[in-house]
Amino acid sequence: MKLTEKQKNCPYCHEKGGNHYVKPIEDVPGHSMGLILREDGWHLWTNEDDAFETIFPVKRCPECGRSLNEEEE
């Protein structure tokens, strides 16, 4: 897969060594969203003020559109 410059430099979907915790994508009052790498792949994490939390698998980075299931060139 040939990556665009935006995809090559995306700060959200590239693992930079060590542990990978939630990388915030959106943080507005009452709502947070981030990208997280877990043992079973990439997930989108969302959280509401009333303690509602959701984690679900994603196939593409929501910021740069890079496929998270393909090898990079």
CHARMM-style PDB file with segment names, atoms N, HN, CA, C and O in Angstrom:
ATOM      1  N   MET     1       0.839  -1.180   0.000  1.00  0.00      PROA
ATOM      2  CA  MET     1       0.000   0.000   0.000  1.00  0.00      PROA
ATOM      3  C   MET     1       0.884   1.244   0.000  1.00  0.00      PROA
ATOM      4  O   MET     1       1.754   1.391   0.859  1.00  0.00      PROA
ATOM      5  N   LYS     2       0.664   2.123  -0.948  1.00  0.00      PROA
ATOM      6  HN  LYS     2      -0.042   2.003  -1.646  1.00  0.00      PROA
ATOM      7  CA  LYS     2       1.407   3.373  -1.043  1.00  0.00      PROA
ATOM      8  C   LYS     2       0.707   4.419  -0.191  1.00  0.00      PROA
ATOM      9  O   LYS     2      -0.480   4.679  -0.384  1.00  0.00      PROA
ATOM     10  N   LEU     3       1.425   5.022   0.749  1.00  0.00      PROA
ATOM     11  HN  LEU     3       2.390   4.811   0.906  1.00  0.00      PROA
ATOM     12  CA  LEU     3       0.832   5.994   1.656  1.00  0.00      PROA
ATOM     13  C   LEU     3       1.046   7.421   1.171  1.00  0.00      PROA
ATOM     14  O   LEU     3       2.071   7.734   0.565  1.00  0.00      PROA
ATOM     15  N   THR     4       0.073   8.280   1.442  1.00  0.00      PROA
ATOM     16  HN  THR     4      -0.760   8.025   1.934  1.00  0.00      PROA
ATOM     17  CA  THR     4       0.229   9.703   1.172  1.00  0.00      PROA
ATOM     18  C   THR     4       1.107  10.295   2.273  1.00  0.00      PROA
ATOM     19  O   THR     4       1.366   9.640   3.283  1.00  0.00      PROA
ATOM     20  N   GLU     5       1.562  11.523   2.081  1.00  0.00      PROA
ATOM     21  HN  GLU     5       1.352  12.055   1.261  1.00  0.00      PROA
ATOM     22  CA  GLU     5       2.373  12.187   3.111  1.00  0.00      PROA
ATOM     23  C   GLU     5       1.570  12.330   4.407  1.00  0.00      PROA
ATOM     24  O   GLU     5       2.104  12.132   5.499  1.00  0.00      PROA
ATOM     25  N   LYS     6       0.284  12.675   4.281  1.00  0.00      PROA
ATOM     26  HN  LYS     6      -0.150  12.836   3.394  1.00  0.00      PROA
ATOM     27  CA  LYS     6      -0.568  12.817   5.464  1.00  0.00      PROA
ATOM     28  C   LYS     6      -0.636  11.499   6.234  1.00  0.00      PROA
ATOM     29  O   LYS     6      -0.575  11.491   7.463  1.00  0.00      PROA
ATOM     30  N   GLN     7      -0.764  10.383   5.507  1.00  0.00      PROA
ATOM     31  HN  GLN     7      -0.815  10.389   4.508  1.00  0.00      PROA
ATOM     32  CA  GLN     7      -0.844   9.075   6.149  1.00  0.00      PROA
ATOM     33  C   GLN     7       0.494   8.673   6.768  1.00  0.00      PROA
ATOM     34  O   GLN     7       0.520   8.088   7.850  1.00  0.00      PROA
ATOM     35  N   LYS     8       1.593   8.978   6.100  1.00  0.00      PROA
ATOM     36  HN  LYS     8       1.572   9.454   5.221  1.00  0.00      PROA
ATOM     37  CA  LYS     8       2.923   8.643   6.629  1.00  0.00      PROA
ATOM     38  C   LYS     8       3.211   9.375   7.940  1.00  0.00      PROA
ATOM     39  O   LYS     8       3.906   8.852   8.811  1.00  0.00      PROA
ATOM     40  N   ASN     9       2.677  10.580   8.070  1.00  0.00      PROA
ATOM     41  HN  ASN     9       2.113  11.005   7.362  1.00  0.00      PROA
ATOM     42  CA  ASN     9       2.978  11.418   9.222  1.00  0.00      PROA
ATOM     43  C   ASN     9       1.826  11.527  10.212  1.00  0.00      PROA
ATOM     44  O   ASN     9       1.856  12.382  11.096  1.00  0.00      PROA
ATOM     45  N   CYS    10       0.823  10.685  10.081  1.00  0.00      PROA
ATOM     46  HN  CYS    10       0.799   9.990   9.362  1.00  0.00      PROA
ATOM     47  CA  CYS    10      -0.337  10.766  10.970  1.00  0.00      PROA
ATOM     48  C   CYS    10       0.077  10.449  12.413  1.00  0.00      PROA
ATOM     49  O   CYS    10       0.607   9.370  12.680  1.00  0.00      PROA
ATOM     50  N   PRO    11      -0.160  11.371  13.332  1.00  0.00      PROA
ATOM     51  CA  PRO    11       0.225  11.137  14.723  1.00  0.00      PROA
ATOM     52  C   PRO    11      -0.732  10.218  15.480  1.00  0.00      PROA
ATOM     53  O   PRO    11      -0.486   9.881  16.638  1.00  0.00      PROA
ATOM     54  N   TYR    12      -1.826   9.813  14.825  1.00  0.00      PROA
ATOM     55  HN  TYR    12      -2.026  10.087  13.884  1.00  0.00      PROA
ATOM     56  CA  TYR    12      -2.833   9.011  15.509  1.00  0.00      PROA
ATOM     57  C   TYR    12      -2.660   7.515  15.289  1.00  0.00      PROA
ATOM     58  O   TYR    12      -2.883   6.733  16.213  1.00  0.00      PROA
ATOM     59  N   CYS    13      -2.271   7.102  14.100  1.00  0.00      PROA
ATOM     60  HN  CYS    13      -2.089   7.737  13.349  1.00  0.00      PROA
ATOM     61  CA  CYS    13      -2.312   5.676  13.795  1.00  0.00      PROA
ATOM     62  C   CYS    13      -0.952   5.009  13.618  1.00  0.00      PROA
ATOM     63  O   CYS    13      -0.884   3.865  13.168  1.00  0.00      PROA
ATOM     64  N   HSD    14       0.124   5.696  13.961  1.00  0.00      PROA
ATOM     65  HN  HSD    14       0.069   6.626  14.327  1.00  0.00      PROA
ATOM     66  CA  HSD    14       1.445   5.067  13.881  1.00  0.00      PROA
ATOM     67  C   HSD    14       1.978   4.800  15.276  1.00  0.00      PROA
ATOM     68  O   HSD    14       2.083   5.710  16.099  1.00  0.00      PROA
ATOM     69  N   GLU    15       2.307   3.566  15.529  1.00  0.00      PROA
ATOM     70  HN  GLU    15       2.222   2.827  14.861  1.00  0.00      PROA
ATOM     71  CA  GLU    15       2.859   3.157  16.825  1.00  0.00      PROA
ATOM     72  C   GLU    15       4.282   3.689  16.915  1.00  0.00      PROA
ATOM     73  O   GLU    15       5.080   3.473  16.003  1.00  0.00      PROA
ATOM     74  N   LYS    16       4.603   4.362  17.974  1.00  0.00      PROA
ATOM     75  HN  LYS    16       3.955   4.537  18.715  1.00  0.00      PROA
ATOM     76  CA  LYS    16       5.943   4.922  18.173  1.00  0.00      PROA
ATOM     77  C   LYS    16       6.621   4.236  19.354  1.00  0.00      PROA
ATOM     78  O   LYS    16       7.025   4.904  20.305  1.00  0.00      PROA
ATOM     79  N   GLY    17       6.750   2.920  19.306  1.00  0.00      PROA
ATOM     80  HN  GLY    17       6.422   2.376  18.534  1.00  0.00      PROA
ATOM     81  CA  GLY    17       7.415   2.167  20.364  1.00  0.00      PROA
ATOM     82  C   GLY    17       6.594   2.082  21.632  1.00  0.00      PROA
ATOM     83  O   GLY    17       5.523   2.682  21.722  1.00  0.00      PROA
ATOM     84  N   GLY    18       7.078   1.354  22.598  1.00  0.00      PROA
ATOM     85  HN  GLY    18       7.948   0.866  22.525  1.00  0.00      PROA
ATOM     86  CA  GLY    18       6.467   1.258  23.921  1.00  0.00      PROA
ATOM     87  C   GLY    18       4.989   0.950  23.930  1.00  0.00      PROA
ATOM     88  O   GLY    18       4.449   0.422  22.958  1.00  0.00      PROA
ATOM     89  N   ASN    19       4.344   1.277  25.014  1.00  0.00      PROA
ATOM     90  HN  ASN    19       4.783   1.707  25.803  1.00  0.00      PROA
ATOM     91  CA  ASN    19       2.917   1.058  25.164  1.00  0.00      PROA
ATOM     92  C   ASN    19       2.132   2.091  24.366  1.00  0.00      PROA
ATOM     93  O   ASN    19       2.535   3.250  24.266  1.00  0.00      PROA
ATOM     94  N   HSD    20       1.028   1.669  23.809  1.00  0.00      PROA
ATOM     95  HN  HSD    20       0.701   0.728  23.890  1.00  0.00      PROA
ATOM     96  CA  HSD    20       0.187   2.560  23.013  1.00  0.00      PROA
ATOM     97  C   HSD    20      -1.126   2.758  23.755  1.00  0.00      PROA
ATOM     98  O   HSD    20      -1.944   1.842  23.850  1.00  0.00      PROA
ATOM     99  N   TYR    21      -1.316   3.950  24.274  1.00  0.00      PROA
ATOM    100  HN  TYR    21      -0.652   4.693  24.197  1.00  0.00      PROA
ATOM    101  CA  TYR    21      -2.542   4.271  24.983  1.00  0.00      PROA
ATOM    102  C   TYR    21      -3.448   5.075  24.057  1.00  0.00      PROA
ATOM    103  O   TYR    21      -3.100   5.291  22.896  1.00  0.00      PROA
ATOM    104  N   VAL    22      -4.570   5.508  24.535  1.00  0.00      PROA
ATOM    105  HN  VAL    22      -4.853   5.333  25.478  1.00  0.00      PROA
ATOM    106  CA  VAL    22      -5.500   6.283  23.722  1.00  0.00      PROA
ATOM    107  C   VAL    22      -4.822   7.553  23.219  1.00  0.00      PROA
ATOM    108  O   VAL    22      -4.263   8.322  24.001  1.00  0.00      PROA
ATOM    109  N   LYS    23      -4.879   7.764  21.911  1.00  0.00      PROA
ATOM    110  HN  LYS    23      -5.333   7.139  21.276  1.00  0.00      PROA
ATOM    111  CA  LYS    23      -4.382   8.997  21.312  1.00  0.00      PROA
ATOM    112  C   LYS    23      -5.616   9.851  21.026  1.00  0.00      PROA
ATOM    113  O   LYS    23      -6.388   9.534  20.121  1.00  0.00      PROA
ATOM    114  N   PRO    24      -5.807  10.925  21.785  1.00  0.00      PROA
ATOM    115  CA  PRO    24      -7.011  11.741  21.637  1.00  0.00      PROA
ATOM    116  C   PRO    24      -7.165  12.310  20.225  1.00  0.00      PROA
ATOM    117  O   PRO    24      -6.219  12.846  19.649  1.00  0.00      PROA
ATOM    118  N   ILE    25      -8.365  12.182  19.689  1.00  0.00      PROA
ATOM    119  HN  ILE    25      -9.133  11.746  20.158  1.00  0.00      PROA
ATOM    120  CA  ILE    25      -8.692  12.751  18.390  1.00  0.00      PROA
ATOM    121  C   ILE    25      -9.589  13.960  18.591  1.00  0.00      PROA
ATOM    122  O   ILE    25      -9.406  14.994  17.949  1.00  0.00      PROA
ATOM    123  N   GLU    26     -10.548  13.825  19.479  1.00  0.00      PROA
ATOM    124  HN  GLU    26     -10.696  12.984  20.000  1.00  0.00      PROA
ATOM    125  CA  GLU    26     -11.485  14.910  19.752  1.00  0.00      PROA
ATOM    126  C   GLU    26     -11.697  14.988  21.250  1.00  0.00      PROA
ATOM    127  O   GLU    26     -11.912  13.973  21.913  1.00  0.00      PROA
ATOM    128  N   ASP    27     -11.635  16.182  21.770  1.00  0.00      PROA
ATOM    129  HN  ASP    27     -11.460  17.006  21.231  1.00  0.00      PROA
ATOM    130  CA  ASP    27     -11.881  16.364  23.193  1.00  0.00      PROA
ATOM    131  C   ASP    27     -12.684  17.646  23.358  1.00  0.00      PROA
ATOM    132  O   ASP    27     -12.129  18.742  23.443  1.00  0.00      PROA
ATOM    133  N   VAL    28     -13.984  17.488  23.402  1.00  0.00      PROA
ATOM    134  HN  VAL    28     -14.435  16.598  23.333  1.00  0.00      PROA
ATOM    135  CA  VAL    28     -14.885  18.626  23.582  1.00  0.00      PROA
ATOM    136  C   VAL    28     -15.613  18.430  24.902  1.00  0.00      PROA
ATOM    137  O   VAL    28     -15.720  17.301  25.380  1.00  0.00      PROA
ATOM    138  N   PRO    29     -16.110  19.489  25.494  1.00  0.00      PROA
ATOM    139  CA  PRO    29     -16.799  19.329  26.782  1.00  0.00      PROA
ATOM    140  C   PRO    29     -17.877  18.245  26.725  1.00  0.00      PROA
ATOM    141  O   PRO    29     -18.785  18.292  25.895  1.00  0.00      PROA
ATOM    142  N   GLY    30     -17.757  17.287  27.610  1.00  0.00      PROA
ATOM    143  HN  GLY    30     -17.020  17.249  28.284  1.00  0.00      PROA
ATOM    144  CA  GLY    30     -18.745  16.219  27.708  1.00  0.00      PROA
ATOM    145  C   GLY    30     -18.505  15.017  26.820  1.00  0.00      PROA
ATOM    146  O   GLY    30     -19.234  14.029  26.911  1.00  0.00      PROA
ATOM    147  N   HSD    31     -17.483  15.081  25.949  1.00  0.00      PROA
ATOM    148  HN  HSD    31     -16.891  15.884  25.875  1.00  0.00      PROA
ATOM    149  CA  HSD    31     -17.254  13.969  25.024  1.00  0.00      PROA
ATOM    150  C   HSD    31     -15.768  13.889  24.660  1.00  0.00      PROA
ATOM    151  O   HSD    31     -15.129  14.904  24.384  1.00  0.00      PROA
ATOM    152  N   SER    32     -15.239  12.678  24.664  1.00  0.00      PROA
ATOM    153  HN  SER    32     -15.758  11.854  24.888  1.00  0.00      PROA
ATOM    154  CA  SER    32     -13.855  12.445  24.239  1.00  0.00      PROA
ATOM    155  C   SER    32     -13.832  11.288  23.257  1.00  0.00      PROA
ATOM    156  O   SER    32     -14.658  10.379  23.339  1.00  0.00      PROA
ATOM    157  N   MET    33     -12.878  11.323  22.319  1.00  0.00      PROA
ATOM    158  HN  MET    33     -12.207  12.062  22.253  1.00  0.00      PROA
ATOM    159  CA  MET    33     -12.731  10.240  21.351  1.00  0.00      PROA
ATOM    160  C   MET    33     -11.253  10.059  21.071  1.00  0.00      PROA
ATOM    161  O   MET    33     -10.504  11.035  21.040  1.00  0.00      PROA
ATOM    162  N   GLY    34     -10.823   8.815  20.865  1.00  0.00      PROA
ATOM    163  HN  GLY    34     -11.432   8.022  20.891  1.00  0.00      PROA
ATOM    164  CA  GLY    34      -9.431   8.552  20.567  1.00  0.00      PROA
ATOM    165  C   GLY    34      -9.232   7.228  19.863  1.00  0.00      PROA
ATOM    166  O   GLY    34     -10.151   6.411  19.787  1.00  0.00      PROA
ATOM    167  N   LEU    35      -8.045   7.017  19.352  1.00  0.00      PROA
ATOM    168  HN  LEU    35      -7.299   7.681  19.414  1.00  0.00      PROA
ATOM    169  CA  LEU    35      -7.659   5.786  18.680  1.00  0.00      PROA
ATOM    170  C   LEU    35      -6.756   5.008  19.615  1.00  0.00      PROA
ATOM    171  O   LEU    35      -5.852   5.577  20.227  1.00  0.00      PROA
ATOM    172  N   ILE    36      -6.998   3.696  19.729  1.00  0.00      PROA
ATOM    173  HN  ILE    36      -7.732   3.234  19.231  1.00  0.00      PROA
ATOM    174  CA  ILE    36      -6.217   2.875  20.648  1.00  0.00      PROA
ATOM    175  C   ILE    36      -5.857   1.552  19.968  1.00  0.00      PROA
ATOM    176  O   ILE    36      -6.686   0.958  19.278  1.00  0.00      PROA
ATOM    177  N   LEU    37      -4.628   1.097  20.163  1.00  0.00      PROA
ATOM    178  HN  LEU    37      -3.955   1.579  20.723  1.00  0.00      PROA
ATOM    179  CA  LEU    37      -4.191  -0.189  19.640  1.00  0.00      PROA
ATOM    180  C   LEU    37      -4.249  -1.198  20.769  1.00  0.00      PROA
ATOM    181  O   LEU    37      -3.587  -1.043  21.796  1.00  0.00      PROA
ATOM    182  N   ARG    38      -5.060  -2.245  20.564  1.00  0.00      PROA
ATOM    183  HN  ARG    38      -5.597  -2.371  19.730  1.00  0.00      PROA
ATOM    184  CA  ARG    38      -5.186  -3.318  21.548  1.00  0.00      PROA
ATOM    185  C   ARG    38      -4.628  -4.589  20.941  1.00  0.00      PROA
ATOM    186  O   ARG    38      -4.259  -4.607  19.767  1.00  0.00      PROA
ATOM    187  N   GLU    39      -4.562  -5.649  21.726  1.00  0.00      PROA
ATOM    188  HN  GLU    39      -4.862  -5.634  22.680  1.00  0.00      PROA
ATOM    189  CA  GLU    39      -4.005  -6.911  21.241  1.00  0.00      PROA
ATOM    190  C   GLU    39      -4.728  -7.425  20.000  1.00  0.00      PROA
ATOM    191  O   GLU    39      -4.113  -8.067  19.148  1.00  0.00      PROA
ATOM    192  N   ASP    40      -6.018  -7.152  19.889  1.00  0.00      PROA
ATOM    193  HN  ASP    40      -6.518  -6.631  20.581  1.00  0.00      PROA
ATOM    194  CA  ASP    40      -6.795  -7.652  18.753  1.00  0.00      PROA
ATOM    195  C   ASP    40      -6.974  -6.612  17.641  1.00  0.00      PROA
ATOM    196  O   ASP    40      -7.843  -6.780  16.786  1.00  0.00      PROA
ATOM    197  N   GLY    41      -6.179  -5.556  17.637  1.00  0.00      PROA
ATOM    198  HN  GLY    41      -5.473  -5.420  18.332  1.00  0.00      PROA
ATOM    199  CA  GLY    41      -6.213  -4.570  16.558  1.00  0.00      PROA
ATOM    200  C   GLY    41      -6.583  -3.175  17.021  1.00  0.00      PROA
ATOM    201  O   GLY    41      -6.661  -2.896  18.218  1.00  0.00      PROA
ATOM    202  N   TRP    42      -6.810  -2.299  16.040  1.00  0.00      PROA
ATOM    203  HN  TRP    42      -6.746  -2.526  15.068  1.00  0.00      PROA
ATOM    204  CA  TRP    42      -7.128  -0.901  16.307  1.00  0.00      PROA
ATOM    205  C   TRP    42      -8.590  -0.733  16.668  1.00  0.00      PROA
ATOM    206  O   TRP    42      -9.460  -1.420  16.134  1.00  0.00      PROA
ATOM    207  N   HSD    43      -8.850   0.201  17.595  1.00  0.00      PROA
ATOM    208  HN  HSD    43      -8.143   0.759  18.029  1.00  0.00      PROA
ATOM    209  CA  HSD    43     -10.210   0.482  18.057  1.00  0.00      PROA
ATOM    210  C   HSD    43     -10.402   1.982  18.232  1.00  0.00      PROA
ATOM    211  O   HSD    43      -9.459   2.724  18.508  1.00  0.00      PROA
ATOM    212  N   LEU    44     -11.648   2.403  18.064  1.00  0.00      PROA
ATOM    213  HN  LEU    44     -12.414   1.800  17.840  1.00  0.00      PROA
ATOM    214  CA  LEU    44     -12.029   3.767  18.357  1.00  0.00      PROA
ATOM    215  C   LEU    44     -12.650   3.765  19.742  1.00  0.00      PROA
ATOM    216  O   LEU    44     -13.523   2.950  20.039  1.00  0.00      PROA
ATOM    217  N   TRP    45     -12.200   4.674  20.581  1.00  0.00      PROA
ATOM    218  HN  TRP    45     -11.491   5.336  20.340  1.00  0.00      PROA
ATOM    219  CA  TRP    45     -12.668   4.763  21.961  1.00  0.00      PROA
ATOM    220  C   TRP    45     -13.432   6.064  22.114  1.00  0.00      PROA
ATOM    221  O   TRP    45     -12.956   7.121  21.700  1.00  0.00      PROA
ATOM    222  N   THR    46     -14.614   5.992  22.707  1.00  0.00      PROA
ATOM    223  HN  THR    46     -15.001   5.133  23.043  1.00  0.00      PROA
ATOM    224  CA  THR    46     -15.386   7.198  22.986  1.00  0.00      PROA
ATOM    225  C   THR    46     -15.826   7.185  24.438  1.00  0.00      PROA
ATOM    226  O   THR    46     -15.999   6.125  25.040  1.00  0.00      PROA
ATOM    227  N   ASN    47     -16.004   8.369  24.988  1.00  0.00      PROA
ATOM    228  HN  ASN    47     -15.864   9.230  24.499  1.00  0.00      PROA
ATOM    229  CA  ASN    47     -16.395   8.490  26.386  1.00  0.00      PROA
ATOM    230  C   ASN    47     -17.284   9.721  26.550  1.00  0.00      PROA
ATOM    231  O   ASN    47     -17.005  10.786  26.001  1.00  0.00      PROA
ATOM    232  N   GLU    48     -18.346   9.552  27.309  1.00  0.00      PROA
ATOM    233  HN  GLU    48     -18.573   8.686  27.755  1.00  0.00      PROA
ATOM    234  CA  GLU    48     -19.255  10.657  27.628  1.00  0.00      PROA
ATOM    235  C   GLU    48     -19.104  10.995  29.106  1.00  0.00      PROA
ATOM    236  O   GLU    48     -18.670  10.155  29.895  1.00  0.00      PROA
ATOM    237  N   ASP    49     -19.456  12.212  29.482  1.00  0.00      PROA
ATOM    238  HN  ASP    49     -19.808  12.894  28.841  1.00  0.00      PROA
ATOM    239  CA  ASP    49     -19.368  12.641  30.876  1.00  0.00      PROA
ATOM    240  C   ASP    49     -20.141  11.752  31.837  1.00  0.00      PROA
ATOM    241  O   ASP    49     -19.731  11.574  32.984  1.00  0.00      PROA
ATOM    242  N   ASP    50     -21.232  11.206  31.391  1.00  0.00      PROA
ATOM    243  HN  ASP    50     -21.566  11.350  30.459  1.00  0.00      PROA
ATOM    244  CA  ASP    50     -22.053  10.386  32.284  1.00  0.00      PROA
ATOM    245  C   ASP    50     -21.507   8.958  32.415  1.00  0.00      PROA
ATOM    246  O   ASP    50     -22.246   8.033  32.750  1.00  0.00      PROA
ATOM    247  N   ALA    51     -20.202   8.790  32.146  1.00  0.00      PROA
ATOM    248  HN  ALA    51     -19.602   9.542  31.874  1.00  0.00      PROA
ATOM    249  CA  ALA    51     -19.472   7.526  32.310  1.00  0.00      PROA
ATOM    250  C   ALA    51     -19.833   6.492  31.264  1.00  0.00      PROA
ATOM    251  O   ALA    51     -19.538   5.312  31.455  1.00  0.00      PROA
ATOM    252  N   PHE    52     -20.455   6.882  30.171  1.00  0.00      PROA
ATOM    253  HN  PHE    52     -20.695   7.841  30.016  1.00  0.00      PROA
ATOM    254  CA  PHE    52     -20.729   5.964  29.075  1.00  0.00      PROA
ATOM    255  C   PHE    52     -19.472   5.835  28.232  1.00  0.00      PROA
ATOM    256  O   PHE    52     -18.960   6.836  27.731  1.00  0.00      PROA
ATOM    257  N   GLU    53     -18.968   4.622  28.068  1.00  0.00      PROA
ATOM    258  HN  GLU    53     -19.384   3.809  28.475  1.00  0.00      PROA
ATOM    259  CA  GLU    53     -17.731   4.387  27.330  1.00  0.00      PROA
ATOM    260  C   GLU    53     -17.962   3.307  26.286  1.00  0.00      PROA
ATOM    261  O   GLU    53     -18.635   2.312  26.553  1.00  0.00      PROA
ATOM    262  N   THR    54     -17.406   3.502  25.097  1.00  0.00      PROA
ATOM    263  HN  THR    54     -16.859   4.311  24.879  1.00  0.00      PROA
ATOM    264  CA  THR    54     -17.544   2.542  24.011  1.00  0.00      PROA
ATOM    265  C   THR    54     -16.182   2.313  23.372  1.00  0.00      PROA
ATOM    266  O   THR    54     -15.414   3.255  23.179  1.00  0.00      PROA
ATOM    267  N   ILE    55     -15.887   1.068  23.047  1.00  0.00      PROA
ATOM    268  HN  ILE    55     -16.511   0.303  23.203  1.00  0.00      PROA
ATOM    269  CA  ILE    55     -14.682   0.721  22.299  1.00  0.00      PROA
ATOM    270  C   ILE    55     -15.126  -0.213  21.184  1.00  0.00      PROA
ATOM    271  O   ILE    55     -15.722  -1.257  21.446  1.00  0.00      PROA
ATOM    272  N   PHE    56     -14.834   0.163  19.925  1.00  0.00      PROA
ATOM    273  HN  PHE    56     -14.350   1.012  19.712  1.00  0.00      PROA
ATOM    274  CA  PHE    56     -15.206  -0.721  18.828  1.00  0.00      PROA
ATOM    275  C   PHE    56     -14.107  -0.732  17.767  1.00  0.00      PROA
ATOM    276  O   PHE    56     -13.412   0.267  17.578  1.00  0.00      PROA
ATOM    277  N   PRO    57     -13.951  -1.873  17.070  1.00  0.00      PROA
ATOM    278  CA  PRO    57     -12.875  -2.018  16.089  1.00  0.00      PROA
ATOM    279  C   PRO    57     -13.078  -1.107  14.877  1.00  0.00      PROA
ATOM    280  O   PRO    57     -14.209  -0.832  14.476  1.00  0.00      PROA
ATOM    281  N   VAL    58     -11.965  -0.645  14.302  1.00  0.00      PROA
ATOM    282  HN  VAL    58     -11.047  -0.869  14.629  1.00  0.00      PROA
ATOM    283  CA  VAL    58     -12.006   0.179  13.097  1.00  0.00      PROA
ATOM    284  C   VAL    58     -11.040  -0.383  12.069  1.00  0.00      PROA
ATOM    285  O   VAL    58     -10.036  -1.000  12.424  1.00  0.00      PROA
ATOM    286  N   LYS    59     -11.348  -0.167  10.784  1.00  0.00      PROA
ATOM    287  HN  LYS    59     -12.163   0.335  10.496  1.00  0.00      PROA
ATOM    288  CA  LYS    59     -10.510  -0.653   9.695  1.00  0.00      PROA
ATOM    289  C   LYS    59      -9.642   0.444   9.098  1.00  0.00      PROA
ATOM    290  O   LYS    59      -8.632   0.159   8.455  1.00  0.00      PROA
ATOM    291  N   ARG    60     -10.037   1.711   9.312  1.00  0.00      PROA
ATOM    292  HN  ARG    60     -10.858   1.942   9.834  1.00  0.00      PROA
ATOM    293  CA  ARG    60      -9.295   2.841   8.774  1.00  0.00      PROA
ATOM    294  C   ARG    60      -9.111   3.897   9.858  1.00  0.00      PROA
ATOM    295  O   ARG    60      -9.962   4.056  10.733  1.00  0.00      PROA
ATOM    296  N   CYS    61      -8.012   4.601   9.794  1.00  0.00      PROA
ATOM    297  HN  CYS    61      -7.321   4.471   9.083  1.00  0.00      PROA
ATOM    298  CA  CYS    61      -7.771   5.692  10.725  1.00  0.00      PROA
ATOM    299  C   CYS    61      -8.806   6.786  10.454  1.00  0.00      PROA
ATOM    300  O   CYS    61      -8.956   7.210   9.308  1.00  0.00      PROA
ATOM    301  N   PRO    62      -9.521   7.252  11.478  1.00  0.00      PROA
ATOM    302  CA  PRO    62     -10.529   8.286  11.258  1.00  0.00      PROA
ATOM    303  C   PRO    62      -9.939   9.653  10.912  1.00  0.00      PROA
ATOM    304  O   PRO    62     -10.673  10.542  10.480  1.00  0.00      PROA
ATOM    305  N   GLU    63      -8.645   9.839  11.090  1.00  0.00      PROA
ATOM    306  HN  GLU    63      -8.048   9.117  11.440  1.00  0.00      PROA
ATOM    307  CA  GLU    63      -8.012  11.126  10.791  1.00  0.00      PROA
ATOM    308  C   GLU    63      -7.383  11.172   9.405  1.00  0.00      PROA
ATOM    309  O   GLU    63      -7.543  12.167   8.698  1.00  0.00      PROA
ATOM    310  N   CYS    64      -6.668  10.118   8.993  1.00  0.00      PROA
ATOM    311  HN  CYS    64      -6.538   9.309   9.567  1.00  0.00      PROA
ATOM    312  CA  CYS    64      -5.955  10.163   7.711  1.00  0.00      PROA
ATOM    313  C   CYS    64      -6.504   9.182   6.677  1.00  0.00      PROA
ATOM    314  O   CYS    64      -6.147   9.270   5.502  1.00  0.00      PROA
ATOM    315  N   GLY    65      -7.359   8.258   7.087  1.00  0.00      PROA
ATOM    316  HN  GLY    65      -7.649   8.186   8.042  1.00  0.00      PROA
ATOM    317  CA  GLY    65      -7.952   7.311   6.153  1.00  0.00      PROA
ATOM    318  C   GLY    65      -7.103   6.100   5.833  1.00  0.00      PROA
ATOM    319  O   GLY    65      -7.507   5.269   5.019  1.00  0.00      PROA
ATOM    320  N   ARG    66      -5.930   5.975   6.452  1.00  0.00      PROA
ATOM    321  HN  ARG    66      -5.602   6.650   7.113  1.00  0.00      PROA
ATOM    322  CA  ARG    66      -5.050   4.835   6.185  1.00  0.00      PROA
ATOM    323  C   ARG    66      -5.708   3.534   6.622  1.00  0.00      PROA
ATOM    324  O   ARG    66      -6.296   3.465   7.701  1.00  0.00      PROA
ATOM    325  N   SER    67      -5.609   2.496   5.782  1.00  0.00      PROA
ATOM    326  HN  SER    67      -5.131   2.552   4.906  1.00  0.00      PROA
ATOM    327  CA  SER    67      -6.112   1.189   6.162  1.00  0.00      PROA
ATOM    328  C   SER    67      -5.253   0.653   7.298  1.00  0.00      PROA
ATOM    329  O   SER    67      -4.027   0.612   7.187  1.00  0.00      PROA
ATOM    330  N   LEU    68      -5.886   0.246   8.380  1.00  0.00      PROA
ATOM    331  HN  LEU    68      -6.881   0.279   8.470  1.00  0.00      PROA
ATOM    332  CA  LEU    68      -5.152  -0.242   9.542  1.00  0.00      PROA
ATOM    333  C   LEU    68      -4.906  -1.743   9.479  1.00  0.00      PROA
ATOM    334  O   LEU    68      -4.316  -2.313  10.397  1.00  0.00      PROA
ATOM    335  N   ASN    69      -5.352  -2.387   8.406  1.00  0.00      PROA
ATOM    336  HN  ASN    69      -5.831  -1.924   7.660  1.00  0.00      PROA
ATOM    337  CA  ASN    69      -5.194  -3.831   8.254  1.00  0.00      PROA
ATOM    338  C   ASN    69      -4.183  -4.217   7.196  1.00  0.00      PROA
ATOM    339  O   ASN    69      -3.973  -5.407   6.960  1.00  0.00      PROA
ATOM    340  N   GLU    70      -3.545  -3.243   6.547  1.00  0.00      PROA
ATOM    341  HN  GLU    70      -3.716  -2.277   6.739  1.00  0.00      PROA
ATOM    342  CA  GLU    70      -2.591  -3.526   5.476  1.00  0.00      PROA
ATOM    343  C   GLU    70      -1.181  -3.163   5.895  1.00  0.00      PROA
ATOM    344  O   GLU    70      -0.972  -2.308   6.756  1.00  0.00      PROA
ATOM    345  N   GLU    71      -0.216  -3.829   5.273  1.00  0.00      PROA
ATOM    346  HN  GLU    71      -0.386  -4.524   4.574  1.00  0.00      PROA
ATOM    347  CA  GLU    71       1.190  -3.521   5.508  1.00  0.00      PROA
ATOM    348  C   GLU    71       1.567  -2.236   4.783  1.00  0.00      PROA
ATOM    349  O   GLU    71       1.047  -1.961   3.702  1.00  0.00      PROA
ATOM    350  N   GLU    72       2.466  -1.445   5.366  1.00  0.00      PROA
ATOM    351  HN  GLU    72       2.889  -1.669   6.245  1.00  0.00      PROA
ATOM    352  CA  GLU    72       2.956  -0.234   4.731  1.00  0.00      PROA
ATOM    353  C   GLU    72       4.112  -0.550   3.814  1.00  0.00      PROA
ATOM    354  O   GLU    72       4.844  -1.513   4.042  1.00  0.00      PROA
ATOM    355  N   GLU    73       4.288   0.266   2.761  1.00  0.00      PROA
ATOM    356  HN  GLU    73       3.694   1.049   2.576  1.00  0.00      PROA
ATOM    357  CA  GLU    73       5.456   0.129   1.879  1.00  0.00      PROA
ATOM    358  C   GLU    73       6.546   1.058   2.321  1.00  0.00      PROA
ATOM    359  OT1 GLU    73       7.613   1.093   1.708  1.00  0.00      PROA
TER     360      GLU     73
END
